[in-house]
Amino acid sequence: MSFSISLIVNGSPCDVELDDPRVTLLDLLRERLQLTGTKKGCDRGQCGACTVIVDGRRINSCLALAVSHDGADLLTIEGVATGDRLHPVQAAFITHDGLQCGFCTPGQIMSAIGLIQEGHAADDPERVREGMSGNLCRCGAYAGITEAVLDATAAMALTDRRRSA
């Protein structure tokens, strides 16, 4: 028995036939849609490498069944930049050396974007560290990650103020 689901992935409509209702969102993204920026780390929801934004909320895609997200709007790391222009969070990660080996970076960036969109980043490093605590970095780039999130939060707030003025 197959299941048909419709998604919006990085702004584009996507219809998918699933042969197995147990397919995770992570496996759908990586294996069927070839969006390999979302990483499979622990495959148990403990490392955050698979973080994506679904309907405006950050989730661990390794814990989410694809079939349960029929009709959802998904944003992955591949959909964050606009053409050649990096998202402010991506640019801040580069500026503040918020990455080393890079394996966790897509999940870190997606979590940071979600944290900022949720309004939980503010200008408090402790709040940022707490909000990002579900994303692990084996290389220990946490100081750069925190600075990147704070910088991106301020840059995005400034851009929003300029647009509304």
C-alpha positions as CSV (number, residue, x, y, z in Angstrom):
1,M,0.0,0.0,0.0
2,S,1.4,3.4,-0.9
3,F,0.7,6.8,0.6
4,S,0.6,10.0,-1.4
5,I,1.7,13.2,0.4
6,S,2.1,16.8,-0.8
7,L,4.6,19.1,0.7
8,I,6.1,22.5,0.0
9,V,9.8,22.1,0.2
10,N,12.0,25.2,0.1
11,G,9.1,27.1,-1.6
12,S,8.4,24.5,-4.2
13,P,5.4,22.1,-4.3
14,C,6.4,18.5,-4.0
15,D,4.1,15.4,-4.4
16,V,5.6,12.1,-3.1
17,E,4.5,8.5,-3.1
18,L,5.6,6.6,0.0
19,D,5.7,2.8,-0.2
20,D,6.2,2.6,3.6
21,P,4.4,4.8,6.2
22,R,7.5,4.5,8.5
23,V,9.7,6.6,6.3
24,T,11.1,9.5,8.3
25,L,11.1,13.1,7.1
26,L,14.9,12.9,7.2
27,D,15.1,9.8,4.9
28,L,12.5,11.4,2.5
29,L,14.6,14.5,2.2
30,R,18.0,12.8,1.8
31,E,17.1,9.7,-0.1
32,R,14.1,10.6,-2.2
33,L,14.4,14.4,-2.7
34,Q,18.2,14.4,-2.8
35,L,18.4,17.2,-0.2
36,T,21.5,15.9,1.6
37,G,22.3,19.1,3.5
38,T,20.1,17.8,6.3
39,K,22.4,15.3,8.1
40,K,21.8,12.0,9.7
41,G,23.7,12.1,12.9
42,C,22.4,10.0,15.8
43,D,19.1,9.1,14.1
44,R,17.5,9.3,17.6
45,G,16.7,13.1,18.0
46,Q,19.7,13.7,20.3
47,C,22.2,15.6,18.2
48,G,20.2,18.1,16.1
49,A,22.1,17.5,12.8
50,C,18.8,16.8,11.1
51,T,17.0,20.0,12.2
52,V,14.7,21.5,9.6
53,I,11.9,24.0,9.9
54,V,8.3,22.7,9.4
55,D,5.5,25.1,9.3
56,G,7.7,27.7,11.1
57,R,8.9,25.4,13.9
58,R,12.2,23.6,14.3
59,I,12.0,19.9,14.4
60,N,14.4,16.9,14.4
61,S,13.5,15.3,11.1
62,C,14.8,11.9,12.1
63,L,11.9,11.7,14.6
64,A,9.2,12.8,12.3
65,L,7.3,10.5,10.0
66,A,7.0,11.9,6.5
67,V,3.3,10.8,6.2
68,S,2.4,12.8,9.3
69,H,3.5,16.0,7.6
70,D,1.2,15.9,4.5
71,G,0.5,19.5,3.5
72,A,3.4,20.9,5.5
73,D,5.8,23.7,4.5
74,L,9.4,22.6,5.0
75,L,12.5,24.7,4.9
76,T,15.9,22.9,4.7
77,I,19.4,24.3,4.5
78,E,19.2,24.2,0.7
79,G,16.4,26.7,0.8
80,V,17.9,29.3,3.2
81,A,20.1,31.4,0.8
82,T,18.6,33.6,-1.8
83,G,20.5,32.9,-5.0
84,D,24.2,33.8,-4.2
85,R,23.2,35.9,-1.2
86,L,23.6,34.0,2.1
87,H,21.0,34.2,4.8
88,P,22.2,36.4,7.6
89,V,22.6,33.4,9.9
90,Q,24.9,31.7,7.3
91,A,26.9,34.8,6.9
92,A,27.3,35.2,10.7
93,F,28.4,31.6,11.1
94,I,31.2,32.4,8.6
95,T,32.1,35.7,10.2
96,H,32.3,34.2,13.8
97,D,33.9,30.9,12.9
98,G,30.7,29.1,14.0
99,L,31.9,25.9,12.3
100,Q,34.8,23.6,12.1
101,C,34.3,20.2,10.5
102,G,30.9,21.4,9.2
103,F,28.9,18.2,9.8
104,C,26.6,19.8,12.4
105,T,26.5,23.2,10.6
106,P,23.3,22.8,8.6
107,G,21.3,21.7,11.7
108,Q,22.9,24.4,13.8
109,I,22.0,27.1,11.2
110,M,18.4,25.8,10.8
111,S,18.0,25.7,14.6
112,A,19.4,29.3,14.8
113,I,17.0,30.5,12.2
114,G,14.1,28.9,14.1
115,L,15.3,30.3,17.4
116,I,15.4,33.8,15.9
117,Q,12.0,33.4,14.2
118,E,10.5,32.2,17.5
119,G,11.7,35.3,19.2
120,H,13.8,33.4,21.7
121,A,17.3,34.6,20.8
122,A,17.2,38.2,21.9
123,D,20.6,39.6,22.9
124,D,21.3,37.2,25.8
125,P,24.1,34.7,25.2
126,E,22.7,32.4,27.9
127,R,19.2,32.3,26.2
128,V,20.9,31.5,22.9
129,R,23.0,28.7,24.4
130,E,19.9,27.2,26.0
131,G,17.8,27.6,22.8
132,M,20.6,25.9,20.8
133,S,21.3,23.2,23.4
134,G,19.6,20.5,21.3
135,N,22.3,20.9,18.6
136,L,25.6,19.2,19.4
137,C,29.0,20.1,17.9
138,R,31.7,17.6,18.4
139,C,34.3,20.1,17.4
140,G,33.3,22.5,20.2
141,A,32.5,25.6,18.1
142,Y,29.9,26.7,20.6
143,A,31.4,30.2,21.3
144,G,31.4,31.0,17.6
145,I,27.9,29.6,17.2
146,T,26.6,31.7,20.1
147,E,28.2,34.9,18.7
148,A,26.9,34.1,15.2
149,V,23.3,33.8,16.5
150,L,23.6,37.0,18.5
151,D,25.0,38.9,15.5
152,A,22.4,37.5,13.1
153,T,19.6,38.3,15.5
154,A,20.8,41.9,15.6
155,A,21.3,42.1,11.9
156,M,17.9,40.7,11.1
157,A,16.2,43.0,13.6
158,L,17.9,46.0,12.0
159,T,16.8,44.9,8.5
160,D,13.2,44.5,9.9
161,R,13.3,48.0,11.4
162,R,14.5,49.5,8.1
163,R,11.7,47.7,6.2
164,S,9.0,48.9,8.5
165,A,10.2,52.5,8.6
